[in-house]
Amino acid sequence: MRKSIYFIFLSATLLLSTCAPKSVMNEKGSKKTFQPILQFMDYQSGMTFADVGAGSGALTVAMATLMDKSTIYIQDIDSSILKKENIDKAIDDFKKQSGRDLRMNNKFIITIGTLKKTNLPDNTFNLIYSNATVHCFSSLDSMSIDLGRKLKTNGVLFFRDGFKKNQDVESYCSDPKCRRPLLTMDKFLTTMKRNGFELKKQSPNISGYPILGFTWTKN
């Protein structure tokens, strides 16, 4: 199994993939998929934002069509798929459709992490978003603490993932390339609380899965 499975980005409506689905690689599809997520996270123009586990970064670029005057960090551990040329291609594809060059009003920064560290800068982010990664982290403890250190004082960390309902019944990620066991919501929340996080908001399911937002009390 490739290392990128630990940090692979899941679209809000589609299966795990390092390639961006065509349905969101246009502004109409991007708005339908990502606007509810950005609204729930209270994204505002000018915020510093990170997408942790972004795969090739193409879906982060799709999300960026709804962002303005932001510094956007695109993070993954797999440097074979997260490359500047892939980001530029995704941006150029949107430019061909709309005439807008997303690089003119947003700054994109690629960051390659490890299994234990994101390598993002400390005390930097208003929002960090990580999709379908909780069940893939080799250590939720170490990764959550690392992510907490990256938040500004009032920053919020958002996770979106699936959780199993019954502690006594094994349940696995539906993606055949992953098939890792899912946590219960209770175990996830207990781990986050132990590591200094406070749950600030929780969405109903957005395209099938909840989003949970945390502040880090150790800031």
PLY file of the C-alpha trace (Angstrom):
ply
format ascii 1.0
element vertex 219
property float x
property float y
property float z
element edge 218
property int vertex1
property int vertex2
end_header
0.00 0.00 0.00
1.41 3.38 -0.95
2.11 5.91 1.78
-0.30 8.33 0.16
-3.19 6.26 1.52
-2.51 7.92 4.88
-3.20 11.35 3.48
-5.46 11.01 0.46
-8.20 13.53 -0.15
-11.82 12.44 -0.49
-14.24 14.58 -2.47
-17.43 15.53 -0.66
-19.47 13.30 -2.93
-17.17 10.81 -4.58
-14.86 7.90 -3.78
-11.24 8.19 -2.71
-9.05 9.07 -5.64
-5.76 10.80 -6.36
-7.37 12.09 -9.54
-9.98 14.83 -9.52
-13.45 13.70 -10.68
-14.62 15.63 -13.74
-17.91 16.45 -12.02
-16.18 18.91 -9.69
-13.55 20.22 -12.10
-15.81 23.01 -13.26
-17.10 25.99 -11.34
-20.70 24.76 -11.18
-19.65 21.37 -9.83
-17.16 22.91 -7.42
-19.80 25.23 -6.01
-22.29 22.41 -5.52
-19.72 20.21 -3.79
-17.65 22.62 -1.74
-19.83 25.63 -0.95
-21.73 23.78 1.84
-18.40 22.74 3.37
-16.86 26.22 3.23
-20.04 27.76 4.62
-20.07 25.32 7.52
-16.43 26.14 8.26
-17.24 29.89 8.21
-14.60 30.54 5.59
-13.98 34.25 4.98
-11.98 36.02 2.30
-8.34 36.49 3.29
-8.10 33.48 5.59
-5.05 31.22 5.66
-6.24 27.72 4.86
-4.74 24.22 4.72
-6.06 21.07 3.09
-4.31 18.16 4.81
-4.24 14.93 2.84
-4.91 16.61 -0.48
-3.59 13.94 -2.84
-2.77 15.58 -6.17
-4.29 18.86 -4.95
-6.71 19.15 -7.85
-9.74 19.06 -5.55
-8.17 21.74 -3.36
-7.93 23.88 -6.47
-11.61 23.19 -7.15
-12.40 24.38 -3.62
-10.25 27.46 -4.22
-12.64 28.64 -6.94
-14.84 29.71 -4.01
-11.99 31.38 -2.09
-10.51 34.85 -2.37
-7.34 36.62 -1.19
-6.31 33.51 0.73
-3.06 31.67 1.24
-3.88 28.02 0.57
-1.54 25.26 1.72
-1.96 21.98 -0.14
-0.49 19.16 1.97
0.14 15.46 1.45
2.91 12.94 2.11
3.17 11.65 -1.45
5.48 13.85 -3.50
4.93 11.65 -6.55
1.40 12.99 -6.97
1.46 16.35 -5.14
3.52 18.39 -7.59
3.51 22.00 -8.74
2.86 20.90 -12.31
-0.33 19.11 -11.23
-1.55 22.17 -9.32
-0.77 24.46 -12.26
-2.61 22.14 -14.65
-5.72 22.14 -12.48
-5.62 25.94 -12.22
-5.10 26.27 -15.97
-8.05 23.95 -16.63
-10.33 26.22 -14.59
-8.87 29.27 -16.33
-9.82 27.84 -19.73
-13.41 27.44 -18.54
-13.93 30.73 -16.73
-11.14 33.07 -17.78
-10.14 33.43 -14.12
-6.60 32.66 -13.02
-6.88 31.55 -9.39
-3.21 32.45 -8.85
-4.09 36.13 -9.26
-6.18 36.30 -6.09
-4.97 33.31 -4.04
-1.50 32.08 -3.11
-0.90 28.32 -3.32
1.82 26.60 -1.28
2.66 22.90 -1.59
3.79 21.12 1.58
5.05 17.54 1.77
4.67 15.94 5.20
5.55 12.65 6.85
3.51 9.96 8.59
3.94 11.80 11.90
4.21 15.48 10.94
2.45 17.72 8.46
5.46 20.05 8.07
3.05 22.99 7.99
4.16 26.21 9.74
3.13 26.70 13.37
0.54 29.26 14.53
-0.48 30.08 10.97
-3.95 28.85 10.04
-7.46 30.18 10.43
-8.85 26.91 9.05
-7.41 23.45 8.54
-9.54 20.92 6.67
-8.78 17.20 6.47
-11.11 14.82 4.68
-11.24 11.02 5.11
-7.97 10.88 7.03
-8.93 10.14 10.65
-9.17 6.39 10.06
-5.92 6.41 8.05
-3.59 8.17 10.48
-0.96 5.82 11.89
-1.25 7.87 15.12
-4.24 10.13 15.63
-2.62 11.37 18.83
0.58 12.63 17.21
-1.14 14.01 14.11
-3.86 15.86 16.01
-1.30 17.50 18.29
0.80 18.47 15.29
-2.26 20.00 13.62
-3.21 21.85 16.79
0.16 23.59 16.79
-0.49 24.88 13.30
-3.65 26.78 14.26
-3.79 30.46 15.10
-5.22 31.25 18.53
-8.78 31.29 17.18
-8.15 28.80 14.38
-10.35 25.77 13.82
-9.43 22.24 12.71
-12.11 20.41 10.70
-12.26 16.68 10.09
-14.73 14.96 7.78
-14.84 11.16 7.91
-17.00 8.11 8.43
-17.37 6.47 11.84
-18.69 3.11 12.94
-21.74 2.98 15.20
-21.04 -0.19 17.19
-17.80 -0.58 19.13
-18.12 -4.36 19.07
-18.62 -4.70 15.31
-15.76 -4.16 12.88
-16.46 -1.60 10.18
-14.09 -0.56 7.42
-13.49 2.25 4.96
-15.59 1.60 1.86
-12.74 2.38 -0.51
-11.18 -0.89 -1.75
-7.72 0.72 -1.83
-7.95 1.51 1.87
-10.22 -0.83 3.83
-8.86 0.47 7.12
-10.98 0.06 10.25
-13.17 2.97 11.27
-13.26 4.49 14.74
-16.41 5.10 16.74
-17.36 8.73 17.17
-16.93 8.36 20.94
-13.36 7.08 20.60
-12.50 9.87 18.18
-13.90 12.57 20.45
-12.18 11.08 23.50
-8.85 11.12 21.68
-9.29 14.70 20.56
-10.25 15.85 24.06
-7.24 14.05 25.56
-5.00 15.97 23.18
-6.35 19.37 24.14
-9.14 19.91 21.61
-12.63 21.24 22.22
-15.46 20.37 19.85
-16.93 23.67 18.65
-19.39 22.55 15.99
-20.62 19.45 14.24
-22.53 19.29 10.99
-25.26 16.92 10.05
-24.04 14.63 7.30
-22.81 16.53 4.26
-23.04 14.09 1.34
-23.12 11.24 3.80
-20.48 12.15 6.37
-20.28 14.60 9.29
-17.79 17.44 9.64
-16.46 18.21 13.11
-14.70 21.46 14.01
-12.24 21.72 16.90
-10.28 24.47 18.60
-7.04 23.66 20.40
-7.12 24.74 24.03
-3.32 24.63 24.34
-2.89 27.64 22.04
0 1
1 2
2 3
3 4
4 5
5 6
6 7
7 8
8 9
9 10
10 11
11 12
12 13
13 14
14 15
15 16
16 17
17 18
18 19
19 20
20 21
21 22
22 23
23 24
24 25
25 26
26 27
27 28
28 29
29 30
30 31
31 32
32 33
33 34
34 35
35 36
36 37
37 38
38 39
39 40
40 41
41 42
42 43
43 44
44 45
45 46
46 47
47 48
48 49
49 50
50 51
51 52
52 53
53 54
54 55
55 56
56 57
57 58
58 59
59 60
60 61
61 62
62 63
63 64
64 65
65 66
66 67
67 68
68 69
69 70
70 71
71 72
72 73
73 74
74 75
75 76
76 77
77 78
78 79
79 80
80 81
81 82
82 83
83 84
84 85
85 86
86 87
87 88
88 89
89 90
90 91
91 92
92 93
93 94
94 95
95 96
96 97
97 98
98 99
99 100
100 101
101 102
102 103
103 104
104 105
105 106
106 107
107 108
108 109
109 110
110 111
111 112
112 113
113 114
114 115
115 116
116 117
117 118
118 119
119 120
120 121
121 122
122 123
123 124
124 125
125 126
126 127
127 128
128 129
129 130
130 131
131 132
132 133
133 134
134 135
135 136
136 137
137 138
138 139
139 140
140 141
141 142
142 143
143 144
144 145
145 146
146 147
147 148
148 149
149 150
150 151
151 152
152 153
153 154
154 155
155 156
156 157
157 158
158 159
159 160
160 161
161 162
162 163
163 164
164 165
165 166
166 167
167 168
168 169
169 170
170 171
171 172
172 173
173 174
174 175
175 176
176 177
177 178
178 179
179 180
180 181
181 182
182 183
183 184
184 185
185 186
186 187
187 188
188 189
189 190
190 191
191 192
192 193
193 194
194 195
195 196
196 197
197 198
198 199
199 200
200 201
201 202
202 203
203 204
204 205
205 206
206 207
207 208
208 209
209 210
210 211
211 212
212 213
213 214
214 215
215 216
216 217
217 218
